[in-house]
Amino acid sequence: MTRIGYLGPAGTFSEEAAILYAAGRKIEIVGCPSLEDIFSDVAGGRLDEGVVPVENSTEGAVGAVLDLLAGPYQLCVRGEIFLPVRQTLMARRGLRLEQVERVLSHYQALAQCRGFLRRKLPAALLEECASTAVAAGRVAAGAGPWAALGPARAGRKYGLQEIAPNANDYPDNVTRFWILGREPLPVKPEQSYKTSIVFGLGHRPGALYTILREFAERGINLTRIESRPAKKNLGEYLFFIDLIGGQEQPVVRQALRQVDSITLGLKILGYYPVKD
């Protein structure tokens, strides 16, 4: 049976994404304690694939995932999932919203509800946890006037009540997940594809413009450009780009060959079917 890893424990949005990806197929979904464990277990063959969050529509990129992809793991992106995210504020039964003194959650969830927390709980302490599910478990096990932010399924798992079911600052909050594997999927000619790459640049005038021009002159649409520190010297960055088109298209292959010749360490992270 195919085994798919996600950032656990059970009750996280990552688990929801894994369940969505596995729907209708014989797949075992496995909770992993960290993002690096997912990468390591996929690379080592203990998992067939991994589901990892890569960006959120309000809080941007998940830097740890980008760093791991750019690092030593030779994995490839095989697909993407867009998951609508509704953050729910949950507490032990009997606690009212105005009584909450501490809010626990993953840092992304706290950031996605920053305005709500400022308006409704301005005096509450905010505490980061490894995941939304860990936060729910701690609130359920504790005795203080605490609440957790996360998916409603985490509240049901730990017996918490919803005290604010829509805590997002933005109602159309969406997280994008990538499916990681050891080998790319076979290309289907009738399918539209997206390609993701990462590269470094030397310090020279117009360096990034030179790269972007290669895609623009060929009519290739770029859907995301992200920079991350290269973790070597201050001021050195890696650039992550998503583009519409797959390597089966001659114009994409030509652009990537040219970009490879003028960048430092171009790495193709994967090509995968476009999702709405």
Helices and strands as residue ranges (DSSP letters): E 2-7, H 13-22, E 27-32, H 35-43, E 49-56, E 60-61, H 63-70, E 76-84, E 88-91, G 97-99, E 102-105, H 107-112, H 114-120, E 125-128, H 132-141, E 146-150, H 152-158, E 161-164, E 174-181, E 193-200, H 207-216, E 222-229, E 237-244, H 250-262, E 264-273
